[in-house]
Each structure stands twice: as C-alpha cells, then as structure tokens.
C-alpha cells in the first residue's frame, strides 16, 4: 500500500529535523521510502504566534495497517523531541498521515484521508510535486488543487539546499 505523509518542523534546525525524520522512517525495514518532495517554508496555521515551518511530503510503501504506521510516525516525532502541549503548538517534528492507499478511518486516533489536507496548500503543493495525478477527493487531481504561486508556500528547494540555507 502506498502512503503519503506530510512532515513539518518549526523549532531548532528545521531542515535537520526533516532529514532525521526521513532517516528514521527509511531505517524501518517495514517501510519502503519512494519519493520525497522539495521543501517549502510556510506560515503557521491555527496558533500564529510562532515561527514558520519547513514542510515536505513523502510517499512510502508498506504492508502495515494505518494504525501501525501511525504508531511508527508518533515514535519518530517523540524521538525527535516533540512534546504535545496544545493544538498547533510549535514543534520539532509533526508528521501527518495524509493517505494510506484506499483506506479510510474515522477514529479518535486517526482519520483517513486526512480531514484538512485539501484545505492546505502546504500539503497540496509538495504532494503535487511527487504525485500530480493522485486524486485524494476521488475526482480532482492534486495538480489541479495545488497552487504553487500561493503566498502560503515558498519553495526552499531540496533537503540539501534547505540544510545549506540553515547555516
């Protein structure tokens, strides 16, 4: 099953947190990393009294059920110092499951597809870079939903470029 994850960081060395998260996910033999989008800088959503985020989207293949994948990504977040204080608080690492194949969930722990992904250009723009023909709403391709000229997102470049700009 192909899954799409959104990763974001707005504390400390944001690019390094993204690299570390990808490394931890790639090191899990149950996950096969497929594609990684460029990195984008975005303004915070919800609680705006915090610094900007670096965001990207990646795809991976797995035979795990979504709840097992969720447990892995939450462990990655925790290992990278994420502390859940309040909704939309600043964070070293935030990983959201966007889509897991055709799976749907509506539980207190997990909603699939991600309920707000179609409202967020910081998800749609990087997702369109790795899966432009994907139809998360079952009708419209991501490339049609994404607005790369949106003032909400600013292309930083590759992870290597993001790391270089942090120094």
N, C-alpha and C positions, 0 to 999 in steps of 0.2 A: 504494500500500500504506500502510495506517495503522500507525504505530509508536508505542509508548508507552515513554517514558524516565523514569527516576527521577533526580532531581537532589538533591544534598545538599552542605552545607558546614558545617564546624565550626571554621574558623580565620578570624581577622580579622573584617571586616564581612560576616558570613554572608549577610545579605539582599542586600547589594550584589553579592556573588559570584553569587547566583542570578539577579539581574537581568542582570548582564553575560553570564552563560552563555546565558540566553534570547535576549538581543540578538544574540550571535554566531551562534546557531543560526538565528534568524529572518533574519539578514542573508545566509545562504547561499541563493541562488536555487533550489537543488535541493531545498530543504526548505520545506514549507508548514505553518507552525505553526497548529494547530487550537484546542486547549484547554489551559488551564493551571489546575491545582488550586489551592486555598488552600495556605498554608504551614503546616507543622506543626513543632513542636520535639520532638525525640526524643532519648533517651539513646543513647550509642554502643553498638554491638554488637561482640562479639569482644574487642577491646582497649578496656577501660573506663576507663583512666587518661587521659581526655581530655574536652574539653568537649562539651556537647550539640550536636546537629546541627539545622539548619533543612533541611527536606525538602519537596519537591513532586513532582508527576508531571505530565508534559505529553504531549500527543499531537501528532503531525505526520504529514503525508502526504508520500511521496517515491516516486520510481521507482528509487531506488538499491537495490542489493542490501545486505543487512545488514552485510557486511564493509566496504562503502564508508561506510555510516553510522557504523560503529564507528570508522573512521579519522577521520571528522569530529569525533565527540564526544571522542576522545582528543586531538585537536589543540586543541579548546576547553579541555579540562582543563589541558593543558600551557600554553596561552596565559594561563590564569588562575593560573599558578604551582603547579600540582600537581606534587609530587615524590613518586615512589613509593619509600618507604623500607622498609616492612614491611607485611604484611597488616593491614588495618583501622587503619592509622596515621591520625593527624589529617590533614585535607586541606582545601585551599581549595575544591576542587570535585571532586565524584565524580558521574559520570554513568553509569548502567547502562541498557543496552538490556533492556527487560522483554519486549516482544513486538514482532514485525515481521510484521504480517499473520498468515498461517498458516505462515510459515517456521519451520523447525526447523534447529538446528545443534548439533553436538557436536564442537567442535574445541578445541585448546589455547587459542585466542584468543577464542572466542565460543561460548556455549551459549544457545540459544533454544528455548523460552521460558526466561527467567532461572530458574536452578535453585532459588533460595531465595525467590522473590517471594511464594509462597503462605504462607510462614512469617513474613513481616514485616509487622506492622501499619503500620509507617511507609511501606510501599509500598501496601498494600491500602486503607487509609483514604483517602489522597488519590486513588488510582486510582478508587475508588468514587464520588468526587465528580464525576469527568469521564466515567466510563464504567461506570455501575452495572450495566448488563446484560451487560457483557463476561464471557465465560466462559473464563478462562485455562486451566482444567483440562479444558475441553470439556464440563463438566457443571454446575458451580455458578456462579451469577452473583457477580461481585465484591462487590456489595452484601450478599450473604449471608455472604461470607467476612470482610468488614471489620467491625471492632468499633470504632466511633467513640468509645466510652466506655473503650477500653483505656487503662490507665495508661502504656502505652508511647508514646502520642502526645498532644500538647497542641496544640490549634488556636491558631495565632497570628493568622491572618486572611489577607487579600490580600497580595500582594507590597508594595503601597503601605503597608499597615498594618505589615508586617514591617520595612520601611525606616524608618518613623516610630518604631517602638519601639526601634530600634537607636541612636537619637540621644539 
